[in-house]
Amino acid sequence: PPKRKAQQPDERPVDAAEGKLQTSSLLTTAQGVRLADTDHSLKAGPRGPSLMDDFHLREKITHFDHERIPERVVHARGAAAHGTFTAYGNAGSVTRAGFLQRGRETPVFVRFSTVLGSRGSADTVRDVRGFATKFYTDEGNFDLVGNNMPVFFIQDGIKFPDIIHAGKPHPDREIPQAQTAHDTFWDFVSLHTEATHHVMWAMSDRGIPRSFRTMEGFGVHTFRLVNAKDETCLVKFHWKPVAGIHSLVWEEAQIAAGADPDFHRRDLADGIDAGVPLEFELGLQIMPDSDDQTFEGIDLLDPTKIVPEELCEVQLVGKLSLDRNPTNYFAETEQVAFHTGNLVPGIEVTDDPLMQARLFSYLDTQLTRLGGPNFTQLPINCPHAGVNDNLRDGMHQTAVHRGIAPYLPNSLGQEGEPVPADEGAFVHVPREVSGPKVRANPASFADHFSQAALFWASMTAIEQAHIVEAFTFELSKCYEQPIRERMLGVLANVATDLCTAVAAGLGMPAPSGTPVVDPTPSPALSQLVDTPGPIA
Ligand code: HEM
């Protein structure tokens, strides 16, 4: 018998704006039946009950009933824009990633978000901001799913449900913690002192950015780059805003939240409409891929630590320009699915235990949020690179796959043979992995305060005053006295003047006694701390 036609790659739309179904200029049902009236249901007489055979009423209401999908479990409130990333080309020596080679221009979609609020919450609340970028590269999609702060509250992803439960609105009244009782958040971070460095950032002006265009972005984790010669280095990713870093002051943030809860998303959309793109430069801190994966004594697998720019310069390798608003919020901003596991050849992850859990979490949550395994077919998630996977069927399958059953190896003419390693395939760089199976942290993860102290010491007097005011305000909303006392004890490990000022603001005595002292910070770090706190 003749061979059946070989499998064809799908033809998929590349942009949400092109994924249009409205192909008639006349009003129809979803089945294409033309309609004369969409204002009156079919009734038994003008005053009678509605009739079951009104297929238009049932279709219209049923579809409406299902218009919403679950909001994201975190980062529910977001706003996004399309744009282009242009590589300077200087990263070509450290990574083989095509989109970082000289002169390459890559379409991107960026979603900015707050973490804790629901979809309808205000933009200018004190919170971490998400800064998630999807690069539609020629080699597949690369997602850099970052935040506007370079560190995280926890060192191990297994703690993520705990910190989020502690920070989200209270389960009984669903009242956001930002305006009412803060007990659970402060309970968690005072008991869990690895959060201290991130809490310092969140209580600083970075927690209330003026605009998305004036925020930095950070990949947070250490990544591993691989070049064309299979040489590796460790990197941290940074986004540097061309417009500079600017924050609101607390009073502005509060007024804006009341007067215009859409303050940031309006600024984003209006700015782009007015022809003023948002611009950021991508920067790399490049460090040797050493056996112990540390740099100047800093554990690069610990996401509560930064590498100070004084110790490792941020080298700018390309520019992002966001210049096009989404056509449809739901199709693009809501349905976009970022995933830390979306990597391209030349960029790999490290063994940071926070990153390792994220690698599992994003795809898992999107299976629920986007209703099954086929959300890469949604226009906003479609790679611009060619696709020929062997994934089939499932909920919301829109592709009409042709040819024989997808399996490999296959002698019946299926297209899509595996690609040789030297022809652009993603091949994980070989690495030794060994060790006892344990639930334990490396000893270096026990240093919870040295970088929090470094952060405090690096602030100007006005910035320090804002941090004191923020701690005082937020802790004044914490009604459990033992939690406040414990938190003051944590601050005593960061800096005595910080602790004393917050205690005074709360009308409480500063804790007496010796602060908990953690392992000594690295010599390089110690030199950076101008005003040594109690831990020095
Ligand atoms: C969503 C960043 C840690 C689970 C997001 C988003 C960002 C982000 C920017 C919003 C994506 C969007 O705009 O659609 C980060 C950063 C982290 C971190 C920078 C730490 C450095 C974690 C961890 C977990 C996690 C440890 C779980 C173990 C999630 C989930 C979503 C999310 C479930 C919702 C995704 C969706 O529904 O599309 N994260 N995250 N994140 N993150 Fe994280």
Residues whose N, C-alpha, C, O or C-beta is under 5 A from the ligand:
A	BS01	HEM	R72 V73 V74 H75 G78 R111 S113 G130 F131 A132 V145 G146 N147 F152 G157 F160 V220 V336 A337 F338 L354 A357 R358 S361 T365 R369
